[in-house]
Amino acid sequence: MAHGLSAATVDEICRRAGVTKGAFYHHFPSKGALALALLDHYFEQIAAAFTIEVDSPDPRERLDEMLERAEEVAAGPELRRGCVMAVMALEVSDSDDRLQLAIADRFDQLGFGLETTLRHALRGEGRSVKAARAEAGFLARQFLVCLEGGITLSKAHRDPERIVEAVRFYRASVTAQLDRKT
């Protein structure tokens, strides 16, 4: 599927994988099912890369440790080839509702831990429950925007440092947002 999901045929997938069509259909009822399995596999790898055990009871410290881990991931090899979820979203969002919903769900899951930590940090800075919830949701989505933008620019410029720059920008922006008086 190097040239995209829609361009890949089951015959081509089988040929490149060195399996028969029968073997393919034994494991996957359709090309879409293969795409979903690929999505899940990629998501598990990325989620594991971003996962960090944080012991601090202080929400600001937890957030700082999470964002430090995000910088480490941005500087590492995990994101240099691009983002399978973003590529799939661009290709299938208008044509495959089931896969589009699965991709959206994986992005939401990726941002959930950060959103929860942000909400606690914002509450610790005096934001109301309602304001903290709304602001945390927005800021978690902006992390994904910065990350995906950094990945895209890193590919366009063949410069992996663009991913690190994007995550550092996000971290500085969140710190400023948290320090802002309500």
C-alpha positions as a Markdown table, in Angstrom:
| # | Residue | x | y | z |
|---|---|---|---|---|
| 1 | Met | 0.0 | 0.0 | 0.0 |
| 2 | Ala | 3.0 | 2.3 | -0.6 |
| 3 | His | 1.0 | 4.2 | -3.2 |
| 4 | Gly | -2.2 | 4.5 | -1.1 |
| 5 | Leu | -5.0 | 2.3 | -0.1 |
| 6 | Ser | -7.2 | 3.0 | -3.1 |
| 7 | Ala | -4.4 | 2.3 | -5.6 |
| 8 | Ala | -3.5 | -1.1 | -4.0 |
| 9 | Thr | -5.2 | -4.1 | -5.3 |
| 10 | Val | -5.5 | -7.4 | -3.4 |
| 11 | Asp | -3.4 | -9.1 | -6.1 |
| 12 | Glu | -0.6 | -6.5 | -5.6 |
| 13 | Ile | -0.8 | -6.8 | -1.8 |
| 14 | Cys | -0.6 | -10.6 | -2.1 |
| 15 | Arg | 2.3 | -10.5 | -4.6 |
| 16 | Arg | 4.3 | -8.1 | -2.5 |
| 17 | Ala | 3.6 | -10.0 | 0.7 |
| 18 | Gly | 4.3 | -13.4 | -0.9 |
| 19 | Val | 1.0 | -14.9 | 0.0 |
| 20 | Thr | -1.9 | -16.3 | -2.0 |
| 21 | Lys | -5.2 | -14.6 | -2.3 |
| 22 | Gly | -6.7 | -17.5 | -0.3 |
| 23 | Ala | -4.3 | -16.8 | 2.6 |
| 24 | Phe | -5.1 | -13.1 | 2.4 |
| 25 | Tyr | -8.8 | -13.7 | 2.5 |
| 26 | His | -8.3 | -16.2 | 5.3 |
| 27 | His | -7.0 | -13.4 | 7.5 |
| 28 | Phe | -8.8 | -10.4 | 6.1 |
| 29 | Pro | -12.3 | -10.5 | 4.6 |
| 30 | Ser | -11.5 | -7.3 | 2.5 |
| 31 | Lys | -8.9 | -4.8 | 1.7 |
| 32 | Gly | -10.6 | -2.5 | 4.2 |
| 33 | Ala | -10.2 | -5.0 | 6.9 |
| 34 | Leu | -6.5 | -5.1 | 6.2 |
| 35 | Ala | -6.4 | -1.3 | 6.4 |
| 36 | Leu | -8.1 | -1.4 | 9.7 |
| 37 | Ala | -5.6 | -4.0 | 11.0 |
| 38 | Leu | -2.8 | -1.8 | 9.7 |
| 39 | Leu | -4.3 | 1.2 | 11.5 |
| 40 | Asp | -4.6 | -0.7 | 14.8 |
| 41 | His | -1.0 | -1.9 | 14.5 |
| 42 | Tyr | 0.3 | 1.5 | 13.8 |
| 43 | Phe | -1.8 | 3.1 | 16.6 |
| 44 | Glu | -0.5 | 0.6 | 19.1 |
| 45 | Gln | 3.1 | 1.4 | 18.2 |
| 46 | Ile | 2.5 | 5.2 | 18.4 |
| 47 | Ala | 0.5 | 5.0 | 21.6 |
| 48 | Ala | 3.2 | 2.9 | 23.2 |
| 49 | Ala | 5.9 | 5.3 | 22.2 |
| 50 | Phe | 4.0 | 8.2 | 23.8 |
| 51 | Thr | 3.1 | 6.3 | 27.0 |
| 52 | Ile | 5.0 | 7.2 | 30.1 |
| 53 | Glu | 4.6 | 6.3 | 33.7 |
| 54 | Val | 4.3 | 9.5 | 35.7 |
| 55 | Asp | 4.4 | 9.2 | 39.4 |
| 56 | Ser | 4.2 | 12.9 | 40.4 |
| 57 | Pro | 0.9 | 13.9 | 42.1 |
| 58 | Asp | 1.4 | 17.4 | 40.8 |
| 59 | Pro | -0.5 | 17.9 | 37.5 |
| 60 | Arg | 1.9 | 20.5 | 36.1 |
| 61 | Glu | 4.8 | 18.1 | 36.7 |
| 62 | Arg | 2.9 | 15.2 | 35.1 |
| 63 | Leu | 2.1 | 17.4 | 32.1 |
| 64 | Asp | 5.7 | 18.6 | 31.8 |
| 65 | Glu | 6.9 | 14.9 | 31.9 |
| 66 | Met | 4.4 | 14.0 | 29.2 |
| 67 | Leu | 5.5 | 16.8 | 27.0 |
| 68 | Glu | 9.2 | 16.0 | 27.6 |
| 69 | Arg | 8.4 | 12.4 | 26.4 |
| 70 | Ala | 6.6 | 13.9 | 23.3 |
| 71 | Glu | 9.8 | 15.8 | 22.5 |
| 72 | Glu | 11.8 | 12.5 | 22.9 |
| 73 | Val | 9.4 | 10.7 | 20.5 |
| 74 | Ala | 9.6 | 13.7 | 18.1 |
| 75 | Ala | 13.4 | 13.4 | 18.0 |
| 76 | Gly | 13.3 | 9.6 | 17.7 |
| 77 | Pro | 12.7 | 7.3 | 14.7 |
| 78 | Glu | 9.0 | 6.6 | 15.4 |
| 79 | Leu | 7.6 | 9.5 | 13.4 |
| 80 | Arg | 10.2 | 10.0 | 10.6 |
| 81 | Arg | 8.4 | 7.8 | 8.1 |
| 82 | Gly | 5.2 | 9.8 | 8.5 |
| 83 | Cys | 1.9 | 9.1 | 10.1 |
| 84 | Val | -0.2 | 6.2 | 8.8 |
| 85 | Met | -3.3 | 7.6 | 10.5 |
| 86 | Ala | -3.0 | 10.9 | 8.8 |
| 87 | Val | -2.3 | 9.4 | 5.4 |
| 88 | Met | -5.3 | 7.1 | 5.7 |
| 89 | Ala | -7.5 | 10.0 | 6.9 |
| 90 | Leu | -6.6 | 12.1 | 3.8 |
| 91 | Glu | -7.2 | 9.2 | 1.5 |
| 92 | Val | -10.4 | 7.6 | 2.9 |
| 93 | Ser | -12.3 | 10.3 | 4.9 |
| 94 | Asp | -14.8 | 10.9 | 2.1 |
| 95 | Ser | -15.1 | 7.3 | 0.8 |
| 96 | Asp | -15.0 | 4.8 | 3.7 |
| 97 | Asp | -17.1 | 5.8 | 6.7 |
| 98 | Arg | -16.1 | 2.8 | 8.8 |
| 99 | Leu | -12.4 | 3.4 | 8.4 |
| 100 | Gln | -12.8 | 7.2 | 8.8 |
| 101 | Leu | -14.6 | 6.7 | 12.1 |
| 102 | Ala | -11.8 | 4.3 | 13.2 |
| 103 | Ile | -9.1 | 6.8 | 12.3 |
| 104 | Ala | -11.0 | 9.6 | 14.2 |
| 105 | Asp | -11.3 | 7.3 | 17.2 |
| 106 | Arg | -7.6 | 6.5 | 17.2 |
| 107 | Phe | -6.7 | 10.2 | 17.1 |
| 108 | Asp | -9.1 | 10.9 | 20.0 |
| 109 | Gln | -7.5 | 8.1 | 22.0 |
| 110 | Leu | -4.1 | 9.4 | 21.3 |
| 111 | Gly | -5.1 | 12.8 | 22.7 |
| 112 | Phe | -7.1 | 11.5 | 25.7 |
| 113 | Gly | -4.3 | 11.1 | 28.2 |
| 114 | Leu | -2.9 | 14.5 | 27.4 |
| 115 | Glu | -6.4 | 16.0 | 27.7 |
| 116 | Thr | -7.0 | 14.5 | 31.1 |
| 117 | Thr | -3.6 | 15.7 | 32.4 |
| 118 | Leu | -4.2 | 19.2 | 30.9 |
| 119 | Arg | -7.6 | 19.4 | 32.5 |
| 120 | His | -6.1 | 18.6 | 36.0 |
| 121 | Ala | -3.3 | 21.1 | 35.4 |
| 122 | Leu | -5.8 | 23.8 | 34.4 |
| 123 | Arg | -7.9 | 23.1 | 37.4 |
| 124 | Gly | -4.7 | 23.4 | 39.5 |
| 125 | Glu | -4.2 | 26.9 | 38.0 |
| 126 | Gly | -7.7 | 28.0 | 39.1 |
| 127 | Arg | -9.8 | 27.3 | 36.0 |
| 128 | Ser | -13.4 | 26.3 | 36.5 |
| 129 | Val | -14.4 | 22.7 | 35.8 |
| 130 | Lys | -16.2 | 23.8 | 32.6 |
| 131 | Ala | -13.4 | 26.1 | 31.4 |
| 132 | Ala | -10.7 | 23.5 | 32.2 |
| 133 | Arg | -12.7 | 20.8 | 30.2 |
| 134 | Ala | -13.1 | 23.0 | 27.2 |
| 135 | Glu | -9.6 | 24.4 | 27.2 |
| 136 | Ala | -8.0 | 21.0 | 27.8 |
| 137 | Gly | -9.9 | 19.5 | 24.9 |
| 138 | Phe | -8.8 | 22.3 | 22.6 |
| 139 | Leu | -5.2 | 22.1 | 23.7 |
| 140 | Ala | -5.1 | 18.3 | 23.3 |
| 141 | Arg | -6.4 | 18.7 | 19.7 |
| 142 | Gln | -3.8 | 21.4 | 19.1 |
| 143 | Phe | -1.1 | 18.9 | 20.1 |
| 144 | Leu | -2.2 | 16.6 | 17.3 |
| 145 | Val | -2.3 | 19.6 | 14.9 |
| 146 | Cys | 1.3 | 20.6 | 15.8 |
| 147 | Leu | 2.5 | 17.0 | 15.7 |
| 148 | Glu | 0.9 | 16.2 | 12.4 |
| 149 | Gly | 2.0 | 19.5 | 10.9 |
| 150 | Gly | 5.5 | 18.9 | 12.1 |
| 151 | Ile | 5.5 | 15.4 | 10.5 |
| 152 | Thr | 4.2 | 16.8 | 7.2 |
| 153 | Leu | 6.8 | 19.6 | 7.1 |
| 154 | Ser | 9.5 | 17.2 | 8.1 |
| 155 | Lys | 8.6 | 15.1 | 5.0 |
| 156 | Ala | 8.2 | 18.1 | 2.7 |
| 157 | His | 11.6 | 19.5 | 3.7 |
| 158 | Arg | 13.3 | 16.2 | 4.4 |
| 159 | Asp | 14.2 | 17.6 | 7.8 |
| 160 | Pro | 13.1 | 15.6 | 10.9 |
| 161 | Glu | 13.9 | 18.5 | 13.2 |
| 162 | Arg | 10.6 | 20.1 | 12.0 |
| 163 | Ile | 8.8 | 17.5 | 14.2 |
| 164 | Val | 10.8 | 18.5 | 17.2 |
| 165 | Glu | 10.3 | 22.2 | 16.5 |
| 166 | Ala | 6.5 | 21.7 | 16.3 |
| 167 | Val | 6.4 | 19.8 | 19.6 |
| 168 | Arg | 8.6 | 22.4 | 21.4 |
| 169 | Phe | 6.3 | 25.1 | 20.1 |
| 170 | Tyr | 3.3 | 23.3 | 21.4 |
| 171 | Arg | 5.0 | 22.8 | 24.8 |
| 172 | Ala | 5.9 | 26.5 | 25.0 |
| 173 | Ser | 2.4 | 27.5 | 24.0 |
| 174 | Val | 0.8 | 25.3 | 26.6 |
| 175 | Thr | 3.1 | 26.6 | 29.3 |
| 176 | Ala | 2.2 | 30.1 | 28.4 |
| 177 | Gln | -1.5 | 29.2 | 28.4 |
| 178 | Leu | -1.2 | 27.6 | 31.9 |
| 179 | Asp | 0.6 | 30.6 | 33.2 |
| 180 | Arg | -2.0 | 33.0 | 31.8 |
| 181 | Lys | -4.2 | 34.4 | 34.6 |
| 182 | Thr | -7.8 | 33.6 | 34.3 |
